[in-house]
Amino acid sequence: MKYFVTGGCGFIGANYVDYLLNTVPGVSKVTVYDKFTYAANSRNLDDHKSDSRLEVVKGDICDYKSLEKAMHNHDFVVHLAAESHVDRSISDSTAFVETNLVGTHNVLGAFMFNNVKTLIHVSTDEVYGSLNSGSADEQSTLVPNSPYSASKAGSDLLVKSFFTTYGADIRITRCSNNFGRYQFPEKVIPVFVNALIKNKKAPIYGNGTNIREWLHVSDHCRAIQLVLEKGISGETYNIGSGFYLSNIDLAKNIIEILGIKEDMIQFVTDRKGHDFRYAVNYDKIKKLGYKPENDFSRLLKDTVDWYKNNQNWWPSP
């Protein structure tokens, strides 16, 4: 089977490619199609440099002709390429609209033109907006609150329309906050780790009570593959862990792992329109056999240790 992975040199993409090449049977080719923005790193695929099944193509999903040509003769498309940092979307939303909406439209067009069998569109729980209580299921109303989440919600609707209108075999996944190796150090866990190991205080928005549901990237990769292999065309699947943590408690956990003083926390001006809490109901994907590993303490320690031991992996943002 031949896989076409957009954004395959980014955080989740590189972990997914690693999972494909190391674990999934019957993989004959994996084509990574990546623009190599600041959030991508070719080193993320170093373990597979000698694997003849891997091809890395530098390309932009906003360049339709290049995308269409590269996607030819593949069985599956896993669409991960996206602008994903909320703060950057608040500063300038242009790239988010171009990549997440126009780029996704191009991916859909190339997918249809090349008669690829199945497309998995990887989205986010942020499209459901902020929840004071309970959890969002796949039928919940989309209430995105940032330019980033709005662009992802728009791309979800665009993808779904290709199923309704053309009968295309597409499936959508919406995951909670991911953590693990290879994440660019603008996201909260590597931000905290990189600050603390340099004897700087961990910066926390507002009062630190905002809550996120934390999902290890390895669980996410397994879930994507499960939806590809067993999911139903046209359906959306939430991917969660059931493990919730406030930002201040996350910082305290990392401080404890690093064995430093708890006073290494600094509250900073809150993000504009900061969502308070995300939570997804993932009962639907459980029916496909999904079960997260859920050993958060060990997985967080592994992640912190990776960033501590690989400080030169990424240039400073």
N, C-alpha and C positions, 0 to 999 in steps of 0.2 A: 504494500500500500504506500502511496506517495502523498506526503503531507506538505502543504504550503502554509507557512506560519508568518503572518505579518507582525512586525515588532519583535522578532525572535531573538534580538540581542539586548532587549531590555530586561527588567527585573523578572516579571512573571514569564515572559516569553522564553528567556534563556533557561529558566528552571523547567519549563514545559518541554523544550527541545531536549534537554538532558534526560527528562523522564521518558520521552519517546524513544531515544536512541539506546537507553540503558535497560528499559523495562518492557516496553510494548512489543509484543511479538508481531512479525510480519511487516515491519517497517522497512521498505526498500529504499526510500528516499525522503529526506527532509530538506525543503528549500526554505531558508530564512530570507525574508524580504524586509529590509530595514533601512530607514533613512539615515541612521546613525546621528540622531540629535544628541544633545548633551546627556540624555538619560539612557543612551545605549552604549555598550562597551563590547568590542569584539573579543576581549579577554574572557568574557563570560562563557564562551564556547571553546576555550582552550583545551579542555579535556577531550574534545572530539575533532581536533585539527587533522588527525590522521584517518578519520572515519570517512570512507569513500561515499557513504550514503548522504553526507551533509554537503549542501551547497549554500553559500552565503551570497546574496545579491544585494548590492547597495541600490536602493530605490525608494521613491516616495510614493505613497498610496494616492497622492494628489496628481501624480503623473500617470494618466490612464493607459497610455500606449505601452509604457514600460511595464506597468503592472499586468496588463492583459497578456503580454508576451511571456513574462516570467511565470505566470500561473498556468500556462498551457501544460496539458498532460499530467494533471494531479487528480487524486481521488478526494482529498479533503482540504478545506481551507479553515484554519483556526485564526480568527481575526483578533489580534491583541494590540495592534498599533493604535496608539492614542496619546493625546496630550492629557495628562492626568493630575497635575498639581493644582489644587484649588487656589492657593495664593497667587500663582502665576496667572490663572484665569481671571482673578479679580483685578490684577494690574493691567492686563491686556488680553481680551478674550478672542482676538482675531484668529490666532493659530488654533484655538480650540474648535471654532466653527469650521475652519478650513479642513483640519485633520479629522475631527470626529464626525462631522456631517458630510462634507464634500468627499473626503477620503473614503469614508464608509460606503457612500454611494458608488464610488469607483470600484471598490472591492466587490460590491454586489454585481455591478455591470460586468466585470471581468469574470466573476464566478459563473454568471449566466452564459456569457459568450463562449466560455471554454467547456461548458457542460460538466462542471465539477459536480461530484455526487452530493456532498454535504458541506454546509458552512456553519461553523460555530462562532457566534458573535459574543465576545466577552465584555460584559458590562459591569455595573457597580450597584451596590445597595444604596448609594447616595441619591439615585433617581427617585427613591421613595420619600426623600426629605427627612426632616427631624421628627422623631417620635418621643412623646413624653412617657408613654408606657406601651406595653404589648410589642408585637412584632409584625412586620409587613410580609404578607404572602404574595404570590405571583399575580394575584388579582387586585392587589391594592392600587389605589390611585397614585399616579406619578406626580410628585410635588417637589421637583428639583429647586434648590435655593441658591445655587452658585452658577456662574457661567459654565464651569466644568460640568456639573451634574446635569444642567439643562442641555448641553451639547450631547451628552451621553444618552439622555432620555430621548432626544430627537433622533439619534442614530438607532436606538432600539425600535422606535416606531417605524423608521424607514425600513429596517431589516424585516420587521413583522409584515409590512406591506408587501414585500416580495413573496412571502408565503401566501398571503391572502389573494393577491392579484395574479401571480404567475405559478403558484403551486411549488415554488422552490423549496428544496429540503434545507431549511435553516432551523437552528435552535439557538436560543439566547440564554446566557448564564449571567447571574448577578451575584457577585461575591461580596463578602464583608471585608474589613481591613486586612490586607495581607502583610505578613512579615517573613523574613528569612534573608538568606544571602543574596547579594547582587543588587540590592535596592539602592537607588541613587540617594546620596546623603542630603536630600532636602525634605525627606519624609521623616516622621517623628522619631522612630526608633533609632535610625542611624544619626539623626540630629542630636539626640540625647547622648548616645554613646560617644560620638566624636567630640562633643563638648566636654563631657565628663573626663575622658581619658587625657584631655589637654588641660585639666584642672580648671575648666570653666564651668559655670553653672548651666544646668539644663533649662532652656527657656520654655515656659509653659504659658499658653494663651489664657487670658482671663484669670479665673480662679482655679482652673484645673479640674473642674467637675464634669466636663464633657465626657461622654461615655462612647466607647467603640467596642464592636464585636471583633475579636482577633482570630484570624484564620492563618495557619501556617501555609506557606506557598506550596509545600509538598501535598497537602490535603487538597488545595485548589487544583493542582495539576491532575491529580487522580480523578477529581470530580469532573473536570473538563472532558477527560477521556471517557468517563462513564457516560456522560451526556452524548458524546459523539457515537459511542458504540450501542447504547441502549435507550437513548432519549427518543422522544416522539417529535416528528417534524412539525414545525410551527409553534412548539411549546417553549415556555420560559422556565428556567430552574434556578431558584435561589441556592446559593452555596454559603453556608454559615458554619459556626462552630459551637454556638451556645455559650461561649466564654466572653464575658463582658468585663471591662476594666475602665476606670476613669483615667484621664491623662496624668493626673497627679500620682495615682497609684502605680501607673506604668513607670513613671520616672522613679518612684521609690523602689520598685522591683529591680530596675536596672542599677540603681545606686547600691542596692544590697548585693547584687551579683558582682559588682566591681569592688565592693568592700571599702567604700568611701563614706564620708559623713553625709547625713541626710540634709544638711543645710545647703547643699549644692543645687538648690532649686531657685529659679528666678521667674517671677510672674511678669509677663509682658502684655502690652496692649492687645486686646482680643481681636481675632480675625473678624472682618466685616461679614455680617450674616452668618456667623458661626453656628452650624447645626449642633444641637445639644446631644442628641443620642440617635444612633443607628441600631437597628435590630431586624434580622430576617427570620421568618419561619421557613425552615428547609425540610419540612416533612415530605414534600413532593419528591425531592431527589433521594431521600432515604428509601423510597420504594424501588429505586433502581439499584440499591445496594450500597449507597454512600454512608460512610461512617467516619467522621473526623478522628484523628489520633487523639487530640485533646489533652496532651500532656504539656500544658502551656509553660509551666515552670522550666522543664527541661529544654523545650524548644526555644524559649526566650534566652536561656543561658547559652545554648548553642549559637544562637544568632548574635548575641552580644560578643561572645568569644570570637566569632568570625570577623566582625567589624574591628575588634581590638587587634586581631592578628593580621588584618589586611588593610591597614590604614592608607596604603598607597594605591589601593585598587581603583579608587575614583579620584579625580582632581577635586579640589574644594569647589562647591557650588558658588 
